[in-house]
Amino acid sequence: MPPSQGSAHPLRLLGVYAALLAVIYALVFFTGDNSPTPKLGIDLQGGTRVTLTARTPDGSKPSQDSLRKAQDIIESRVNGLGVSGSEVLIDGDNLVITVPGDDSQQARSLATTAKLYIRPVLDAKQTVNGKIATGTAGTGTPQLPATLPTDPAAPPATEAPAPPAGDVPAPPAGDVPAPPAAEPPAAEVPGADVPAPQPRVFPAQAPTSPPAPPGNGNLTTQEQAQKEIADAKATRQSTDPTVQQAAMLAIDCAKPDPLAGNDDPTLPLVTCSIPGVENPEVYLLGPSRIDGQEIKDASAGLNSQQARHEVNLEFKSGGSDAWAALTGEMVNKRVAFVLDSRVVSAPVVQQGPQQGGRTTISGSFTAASSKELANTLKYGSLPLSFQTSEAETVSATLGLSSLRAGLLAGAIGLAVVLLYCLAYYRMLGFLAGFSLIAAGFAVYGIIVLLGRWIGFTLDLAGIAGLIIGIGLTADSFVVFFERIKDEMREGRSFRSAVPRGWARAQRTNLSGKTVSLIASVVLYILAAGQVKGFAFTLGITTVLDVIVLYLVTAPLMMLASRSPWWSKPSVNGLGAMQQIARERGAGGVPVKETSR
């Protein structure tokens, strides 16, 4: 019987696998940080633990249901960012987030309240060192399209439209010089043409009146938080134009604020740009027109035409109608995307109304920051706001010594398997060893790339999954070799037994790999914590096992079957099978033909 169709060109198949390895390691060494080192998990490299204290709008004790919901949302954000090995635990009234590495900002960003509102901009003034420079002209909503400048990147300076109560008094002149005129930080929506700042999420601005210090009078921590929120709302969410202007002058954007995520969307809001922008502003915003709960989906992408990263939003039906109405009203005016009481972007709407329920936030995003913001918005807002009460470095629970011990155990196990193959299958054991090495190189490169692309971190549970997966690869060789022995017992030569044995063995191997892959997927879906890492790496090695089996093991065996040297019983260790076949033939036992 001729060789199976899939093994007719073994050198070509080996070349395909070599090309795959070349692509993997080209990506490893020539993309990202060019480092061939995988990201390690908390138990191997340590991490950062951030304790977050929940704050309710009325300063009361948070409910356990709210904490559990917040925990679930944050865990969804972790999974949305990748298999990073982060942990989210409830500790009394606190959430404790542990992330690998020493970047505590990653843990803080996961706890962003993510309450998004879209508000009209009534007035905006630039700041210097977190405070409004007295005498700075407003950069609020233009009242007439004719007042727009020819340069769309520079919104016009106009007075803020006043509420019905009357005209807004101009701020008093002072001695602080006005900063140079510059474009306001904003993101671009369809029809908007204003660049945006670097999107980062932090606690919002400072209250207009200093909070009572800890231990002041008989105030408890909860009462103090309640008072701070109430004081901030009384000034920065007032409907009195005089109070609004005073709040804009008094606000200090450089300080944290208890109002973060606790503002009332039905009232006006005095707030700041997110930290770190080139030209920060203080805003007077109208009541919210669209709630972030109306967001159906959020995704990060690269605009190849303009070479910039963007966050694409898709609204639900109600949000889509509200967005069309808002953009129809705000043509040549500014709207603000307000996340946790701070303005992420405030673009000028260049055309409207905008139908379809889709919009784009763009600006000076990086790939990581756009994905972070999209992931935060996608999984919804937290039922509670949080403030960081403690951040500490966590040493590795097992450390590099445990890593070395685990790798040593895996190496010993692999060596034992190879010795067994050499003893039982003679030189065919070297072919098995070569296949295992080829699989190991591919797995390592893929783990490095996954750490770079989706934040996958390798912990001891993941290493256990890799070792078990490589062990399953050795099982594939055993099945293949035993099928070859079955064929030779029936009187076939080594050359004809290999393709027939491969045709029979691949069915068994594919069935076993399918079961293993299904088990890995189910375990990954149902498990939590480090067990997910085990299931993830086991699934990866299972898929690679099939690839190695078809592109490396089978072609090597086909080449060996065509070699006179490999066909020698003293080399392939199959002389006993040939002896059994001769004895059966001498005894008149017919040799059965097996079909593929």
Sequence and secondary structure as in RCSB ss.txt:
>XXXX:A:sequence
MPPSQGSAHPLRLLGVYAALLAVIYALVFFTGDNSPTPKLGIDLQGGTRVTLTARTPDGSKPSQDSLRKAQDIIE
SRVNGLGVSGSEVLIDGDNLVITVPGDDSQQARSLATTAKLYIRPVLDAKQTVNGKIATGTAGTGTPQLPATLPT
DPAAPPATEAPAPPAGDVPAPPAGDVPAPPAAEPPAAEVPGADVPAPQPRVFPAQAPTSPPAPPGNGNLTTQEQA
QKEIADAKATRQSTDPTVQQAAMLAIDCAKPDPLAGNDDPTLPLVTCSIPGVENPEVYLLGPSRIDGQEIKDASA
GLNSQQARHEVNLEFKSGGSDAWAALTGEMVNKRVAFVLDSRVVSAPVVQQGPQQGGRTTISGSFTAASSKELAN
TLKYGSLPLSFQTSEAETVSATLGLSSLRAGLLAGAIGLAVVLLYCLAYYRMLGFLAGFSLIAAGFAVYGIIVLL
GRWIGFTLDLAGIAGLIIGIGLTADSFVVFFERIKDEMREGRSFRSAVPRGWARAQRTNLSGKTVSLIASVVLYI
LAAGQVKGFAFTLGITTVLDVIVLYLVTAPLMMLASRSPWWSKPSVNGLGAMQQIARERGAGGVPVKETSR
>XXXX:A:secstr
    GGGS HHHHHHHHHHHHHHHHHHHHHSTT      B HHHH EEEEEEEEE TT     HHHHHHHHHHHH
HHHHHH     EEEEETTEEEEEEESS HHHHHHHT    EEEEEEEEEEEEETTEE TT       SSGGG  S
 TTS         TT         SS             TTB               SS    TT TT  HHHHH
HHHHHHHHHHHT S HHHHHHHHHH  TTS  TTTTT  TTS EEEEB TT SS EEEEE   SEEGGGEEEEEE
EEETTTTEEEEEEEE HHHHHHHHHHHHH BTSBEEEEETTEEEE  BB S    SSEEEEEEEE HHHHHHHHH
HHHT   SSEEEEEEEEEE  SSHHHHHHHHHHHHHHHHHHHHHHHHHHHTTHHHHHHHHHHHHHHHHHHHHHHH
HHHT   B HHHHHHHHHHHHHHHHHHHHHHHHHHHHHHTT  HHHHHHHHHHHHHHHHHHHHHHHHHHHHHHHH
H  THHHHHHHHHHHHHHHHHHHIIIIIHHHHHHHHT TTTTSHHHHS HHHHHHHHHHHHTT        
